[in-house]
Amino acid sequence: MEAQERLAEAQKLSGRVFGTIHGALVPEVICDHGDGIYLFDHTGRRYIDFSGGPHVVSIGHGNKQVRDAMMRQMEKVSFFYRGFWLNEPLLKLADRIVKVAPSNIGLVQFCNSGSEANETAIKIACQYHVERGHPQKHMIISRWQGYHGMTVGALSASGHVVRRTKFGLLLHNWPKIPAPLCYRCAFDMEYPSCGIKCARVLEETINQVGPQFVAAFMAEPIGGAGTACMVPVKEYYPMIRDICDRHDILFIDDEIICGLGRTGQWFGIDHWGVQPDIITVAKSMTGGYTPMAAVLIAKKIGQVFDETGAPFVHGFTMEGNPVSAAGVLAVLDIIESQKLVERSARIGEYFFQVGRERLAHHSTVGDIRGKGLLMGIELVKNRQTKEPFDPQLKAANHFQRLAMARGCMVYPTTGVDNGVRGDHYLVSPPYNVTEAEIDEAFGLLDAAQTDFENEFLQ
């Protein structure tokens, strides 16, 4: 079938697929195949996958080692119910993950997506307190502009307003605190004279609602969709850990984006030397080859379940699929054997150097932030006042379209200004991206930023 015929057929069938994601513009091309850092459309045109999926493609597209590992498992057996059989690939995977996790982690619960992982983490935290005789501890405190997933519990903990709006009556009315985003400080204060108010407000909120009702505090170590890769100051997470400990509250660390090497450490929280009680991981550990996620659980939580003999009342039919487990094991083999976590830290310095050289001079770029191979670029109408674009313009989505026209993929999102307006885009290439590919990609984004300004500043 010719390229145009394929496109026409795909466009006709697209009406069978329900919904679009938070107002995104409708796709105009077919993704035909991928190879390394590149994706190719139905005409053979090449694009740099600089968003990684978003944040999923850790080892590049088309890796034969992962494909072969999954095929070998499929030739043996593709599915069996984990409740009836020992699952060798899954057991090996759990052991591998625990070995690179913070030393207090001892157990792993598997599921199929980041949303499921965060939903699972919330339920683990609540049942942990139930088994200890504190069933009233049920609230999850989180942050405005945080994003933890689309299931009801995960969305209740999310503070990304655009994703919550249509479902308000379904969601739990859990408390939230402002994001630790210095560029748009919710308290209009300056670091370090602020005394890290963004962390201290957690304790104020706990005291206001009553610590006897709070099960956990949930946060992304480095911000994602709602804060354009916000990196809290060095004092923030040690203060958060101390507050949680003093009030018998668990700390849930959402590493769906950061986990397994994206930021130059195995886990984003490792940059602060803090040990969470529960960690959720997904995207990068799969490399995009299979749906899978995991919840990493502290030994102290497992001990409570062991002592009471209580089962965790939760699960998914497809969790821990052996084919997915084999694929993720192969992804981790590549990350470890090629030292890609260390490489993310090392080439991440070049990534940010080039990104700032090529983009920071643009009048519509307000801030560039992040760590390792995770970067957020905030778009502003006025750099001096930090005034965002009118949300009706869908500026970030239009920038994504302009960047794609230039041959570079980015991830657009909104809500960086108090969750209700403000545009930004994220870039997070595979860990094995080269310096030459970084140069090429930022050259394309530099040109796309000029295209954007020509269109939006007229």
DAGI-V78739 format. One record per backbone hydrogen bond with DSSP energy under -0.5 kcal/mol. CO is the residue of the C=O (numbers start at 1). NH is the residue of the N-H. E is the energy in kcal/mol with one decimal. If there is no record, write none. Layout:
BEGIN
CO,NH,E ; CO,NH,E
END
This chain:
BEGIN
2,6,-2.6 ; 3,7,-2.3 ; 4,8,-2.4 ; 5,9,-2.4 ; 6,10,-2.5 ; 7,11,-2.7 ; 8,12,-1.9 ; 9,13,-2.2 ; 10,14,-1.6 ; 12,15,-0.9 ; 13,16,-2.5 ; 14,17,-1.5 ; 16,18,-0.5 ; 20,22,-0.6 ; 21,24,-2.8 ; 30,32,-0.8 ; 30,42,-1.0 ; 33,40,-2.8 ; 35,38,-2.0 ; 36,61,-3.0 ; 37,49,-3.1 ; 38,35,-2.5 ; 39,47,-2.8 ; 40,32,-2.8 ; 40,33,-1.4 ; 41,44,-1.8 ; 45,41,-2.2 ; 47,39,-2.4 ; 47,49,-0.6 ; 48,50,-1.9 ; 48,409,-3.0 ; 50,428,-2.1 ; 51,54,-0.7 ; 51,55,-3.0 ; 52,56,-3.0 ; 52,57,-2.9 ; 56,58,-1.3 ; 58,431,-2.2 ; 61,36,-2.5 ; 62,64,-0.5 ; 63,67,-1.9 ; 64,68,-2.8 ; 65,69,-1.7 ; 66,70,-2.2 ; 67,71,-2.4 ; 68,72,-2.5 ; 69,73,-1.6 ; 70,74,-2.4 ; 71,75,-2.2 ; 72,76,-0.8 ; 73,76,-0.7 ; 73,77,-2.8 ; 78,323,-0.7 ; 81,84,-2.1 ; 81,85,-1.0 ; 86,88,-0.7 ; 87,91,-2.5 ; 88,92,-2.3 ; 89,93,-2.1 ; 90,94,-2.6 ; 91,95,-1.8 ; 92,96,-2.2 ; 93,97,-2.5 ; 94,98,-2.3 ; 95,99,-1.8 ; 96,100,-0.9 ; 97,100,-0.8 ; 97,101,-0.9 ; 98,101,-0.6 ; 102,105,-2.1 ; 104,299,-2.8 ; 107,297,-2.8 ; 109,295,-3.0 ; 111,293,-2.3 ; 113,117,-2.3 ; 114,118,-2.4 ; 115,119,-2.4 ; 116,120,-2.7 ; 117,121,-2.5 ; 118,122,-2.1 ; 119,123,-1.8 ; 120,124,-2.6 ; 121,125,-2.4 ; 122,126,-2.1 ; 123,127,-2.7 ; 124,128,-2.5 ; 125,129,-1.5 ; 126,130,-1.9 ; 127,131,-2.9 ; 128,132,-0.9 ; 129,134,-3.2 ; 130,133,-1.8 ; 134,137,-1.9 ; 136,138,-1.4 ; 139,141,-0.6 ; 139,215,-2.8 ; 139,216,-1.5 ; 141,218,-2.5 ; 142,177,-2.4 ; 143,146,-1.7 ; 146,159,-2.3 ; 146,160,-0.7 ; 151,155,-3.2 ; 152,156,-2.0 ; 153,157,-1.6 ; 154,158,-0.7 ; 159,145,-1.7 ; 159,161,-1.2 ; 160,163,-1.5 ; 160,164,-0.9 ; 161,164,-1.0 ; 161,165,-1.9 ; 164,167,-2.1 ; 165,168,-0.9 ; 167,170,-1.6 ; 167,171,-1.0 ; 168,171,-0.7 ; 172,174,-1.7 ; 175,142,-1.5 ; 177,144,-2.5 ; 179,181,-2.0 ; 180,182,-0.8 ; 181,184,-1.0 ; 182,185,-1.2 ; 185,188,-1.2 ; 190,194,-1.5 ; 192,195,-2.0 ; 196,199,-1.6 ; 196,200,-2.1 ; 197,201,-2.1 ; 199,202,-1.6 ; 199,203,-0.6 ; 200,204,-1.6 ; 201,205,-2.3 ; 202,206,-2.5 ; 203,207,-2.4 ; 204,208,-1.8 ; 205,209,-2.2 ; 206,210,-2.0 ; 210,213,-2.3 ; 211,214,-1.1 ; 213,138,-1.5 ; 213,139,-2.9 ; 213,215,-0.6 ; 215,250,-2.3 ; 216,141,-2.5 ; 217,252,-3.0 ; 219,254,-2.5 ; 221,232,-0.6 ; 224,227,-0.9 ; 224,228,-1.3 ; 224,229,-0.8 ; 230,223,-2.4 ; 230,232,-0.6 ; 233,236,-1.5 ; 235,239,-1.8 ; 236,240,-2.2 ; 237,241,-2.9 ; 238,242,-2.0 ; 239,243,-2.4 ; 240,244,-2.5 ; 241,245,-2.3 ; 242,246,-2.2 ; 243,247,-1.1 ; 244,247,-0.6 ; 244,249,-2.6 ; 245,248,-1.2 ; 250,217,-2.7 ; 250,252,-0.6 ; 251,253,-0.6 ; 251,277,-2.2 ; 251,278,-1.7 ; 252,219,-2.0 ; 252,254,-0.7 ; 253,255,-1.1 ; 253,280,-2.2 ; 254,221,-0.6 ; 255,259,-2.5 ; 256,284,-0.5 ; 258,262,-0.7 ; 258,263,-0.8 ; 261,264,-1.5 ; 262,373,-2.4 ; 265,261,-0.8 ; 266,260,-2.7 ; 266,261,-1.0 ; 267,270,-1.5 ; 268,271,-1.7 ; 269,272,-1.9 ; 269,274,-1.1 ; 270,273,-0.8 ; 274,276,-0.6 ; 277,298,-2.3 ; 278,253,-3.3 ; 279,296,-3.9 ; 280,255,-1.9 ; 281,294,-2.7 ; 282,285,-1.3 ; 282,286,-0.9 ; 283,286,-1.6 ; 283,287,-1.0 ; 283,288,-0.5 ; 286,289,-1.9 ; 290,292,-0.5 ; 293,111,-2.4 ; 294,281,-2.6 ; 295,109,-2.6 ; 296,279,-2.5 ; 297,106,-2.6 ; 297,107,-1.9 ; 298,301,-0.8 ; 298,302,-1.8 ; 299,303,-2.4 ; 300,304,-1.2 ; 301,305,-1.7 ; 302,306,-2.4 ; 303,307,-2.8 ; 304,308,-1.9 ; 305,309,-1.2 ; 305,310,-1.0 ; 311,313,-0.7 ; 312,314,-2.0 ; 316,319,-1.2 ; 318,321,-1.2 ; 321,325,-2.6 ; 322,326,-2.2 ; 323,327,-2.1 ; 324,328,-2.7 ; 325,329,-2.4 ; 326,330,-1.8 ; 327,331,-2.1 ; 328,332,-2.7 ; 329,333,-2.3 ; 330,334,-2.0 ; 331,335,-2.5 ; 332,336,-2.7 ; 333,337,-3.0 ; 334,338,-2.3 ; 335,340,-2.5 ; 335,341,-0.6 ; 336,339,-1.2 ; 339,343,-1.8 ; 340,344,-2.1 ; 341,345,-1.5 ; 342,346,-2.3 ; 343,347,-3.2 ; 344,348,-1.0 ; 345,349,-0.8 ; 346,349,-0.8 ; 346,350,-0.7 ; 347,351,-2.6 ; 348,352,-2.3 ; 349,353,-2.0 ; 350,354,-2.8 ; 351,355,-2.2 ; 352,356,-2.3 ; 353,357,-2.0 ; 354,358,-2.5 ; 355,359,-1.8 ; 356,360,-1.6 ; 359,362,-1.9 ; 362,365,-1.5 ; 364,366,-0.8 ; 364,380,-2.3 ; 367,378,-2.6 ; 369,376,-3.2 ; 371,374,-1.0 ; 374,371,-1.6 ; 375,427,-2.6 ; 376,369,-2.2 ; 376,378,-0.5 ; 377,425,-2.1 ; 378,366,-2.8 ; 378,367,-0.8 ; 379,423,-0.7 ; 382,386,-1.5 ; 382,387,-0.8 ; 387,381,-3.1 ; 387,382,-1.4 ; 389,422,-0.6 ; 390,393,-2.1 ; 391,394,-1.4 ; 394,398,-2.2 ; 395,399,-2.4 ; 396,400,-2.3 ; 397,401,-1.8 ; 398,402,-2.2 ; 399,403,-3.0 ; 400,404,-2.5 ; 401,405,-2.0 ; 402,406,-1.2 ; 403,407,-0.8 ; 403,408,-2.4 ; 404,407,-0.7 ; 407,48,-2.6 ; 409,50,-0.5 ; 410,412,-0.6 ; 411,426,-2.8 ; 413,424,-2.2 ; 415,419,-1.5 ; 416,418,-1.0 ; 417,420,-1.4 ; 417,421,-1.2 ; 419,162,-0.6 ; 421,417,-3.0 ; 422,415,-2.0 ; 422,416,-0.8 ; 423,379,-2.5 ; 424,413,-2.6 ; 425,377,-2.8 ; 426,411,-2.4 ; 427,375,-2.4 ; 430,433,-1.7 ; 434,438,-2.2 ; 435,439,-2.6 ; 436,440,-2.4 ; 437,441,-2.7 ; 438,442,-2.5 ; 439,443,-1.7 ; 440,444,-1.9 ; 441,445,-2.2 ; 442,446,-2.2 ; 443,447,-1.8 ; 444,448,-2.3 ; 445,449,-2.5 ; 446,450,-1.6 ; 447,451,-2.3 ; 448,452,-2.5 ; 449,453,-2.3 ; 450,454,-2.4 ; 451,455,-1.4 ; 452,456,-3.0 ; 453,457,-2.0
END
